Amino acid sequence: MPVRIEYKSSVYHDLRGLDRAVAEQILDEQESILSKDPIHGEPLSPERKGLPRCPAGEYRFIYTQVKDTVVVLRVCLRPLRDR
C-alpha cells in the first residue's frame, strides 16, 4: 500500500530560504526514500526514537509516521559530523 507524504508548514518555511534547485532536490529525495521505505531513517536521538531523520545531500529531514501517512516535520542542515 502506498504511503502518503504530508508536509508540516514549518517545512515550507525551512525550504523558502534555499536555492530553488536545492529545495527541489531535497523534496525529490524525500519522496523517493519515504515512498519506498518509510522506516528508512535513524532515530533523531535516543530520547526521540519516534522522530526518524534521513539525509538528503547536505540537509536532513525529520519526520514521523502515523498509520499510512508520513508527516515531514522539518528540513535542516546536517551537522558537520554527519556529512
C-alpha positions as CSV (number, residue, x, y, z in Angstrom):
1,M,0.0,0.0,0.0
2,P,1.5,3.4,-1.0
3,V,2.4,5.8,1.7
4,R,1.0,9.3,1.7
5,I,3.5,12.1,2.4
6,E,2.4,15.3,4.1
7,Y,4.5,18.4,4.9
8,K,4.0,20.5,8.0
9,S,4.0,24.2,7.3
10,S,7.4,24.5,9.0
11,V,8.9,22.6,6.1
12,Y,7.9,25.2,3.6
13,H,9.4,27.9,5.9
14,D,12.7,25.8,6.0
15,L,12.8,25.5,2.2
16,R,12.0,29.1,1.5
17,G,15.5,30.3,2.2
18,L,17.2,27.7,0.0
19,D,18.0,27.9,-3.7
20,R,15.1,26.5,-5.7
21,A,17.1,23.7,-7.2
22,V,18.4,22.6,-3.8
23,A,14.8,22.6,-2.4
24,E,13.5,20.6,-5.3
25,Q,16.3,18.1,-4.9
26,I,15.5,17.7,-1.2
27,L,11.8,17.2,-1.9
28,D,12.6,14.6,-4.6
29,E,14.9,12.7,-2.3
30,Q,12.3,12.7,0.5
31,E,9.6,11.4,-1.7
32,S,11.9,8.8,-3.3
33,I,13.1,7.5,0.1
34,L,9.9,7.7,2.0
35,S,7.6,6.2,-0.7
36,K,9.8,3.1,-0.8
37,D,10.7,2.7,2.9
38,P,9.2,5.0,5.5
39,I,11.1,3.2,8.2
40,H,14.4,4.1,6.5
41,G,15.6,6.8,8.8
42,E,17.7,6.6,12.0
43,P,16.3,8.0,15.3
44,L,17.0,11.7,15.8
45,S,18.4,10.8,19.2
46,P,17.9,8.1,21.8
47,E,15.4,10.2,23.6
48,R,13.4,10.9,20.4
49,K,13.1,7.4,18.9
50,G,9.7,8.3,17.3
51,L,11.3,11.0,15.2
52,P,13.5,9.5,12.5
53,R,15.9,11.6,10.5
54,C,17.1,10.9,7.0
55,P,19.8,12.6,4.9
56,A,19.2,14.5,1.7
57,G,22.5,15.8,0.5
58,E,23.9,18.3,3.0
59,Y,20.4,18.5,4.6
60,R,18.3,16.1,6.6
61,F,14.6,15.9,7.1
62,I,12.9,14.8,10.3
63,Y,9.6,13.0,10.1
64,T,7.1,10.8,11.8
65,Q,4.7,8.1,10.6
66,V,1.1,8.0,11.5
67,K,-0.6,4.9,10.1
68,D,-0.2,5.1,6.3
69,T,0.9,8.7,6.3
70,V,4.4,10.1,6.7
71,V,4.5,13.7,8.1
72,V,7.7,15.6,7.3
73,L,8.3,18.0,10.2
74,R,11.5,19.8,9.4
75,V,14.3,20.2,6.9
76,C,17.6,21.4,8.3
77,L,21.3,21.5,7.6
78,R,23.1,18.3,8.7
79,P,25.7,18.7,11.4
80,L,29.3,18.7,10.1
81,R,30.0,15.4,11.8
82,D,27.2,13.7,9.8
83,R,28.1,14.9,6.3
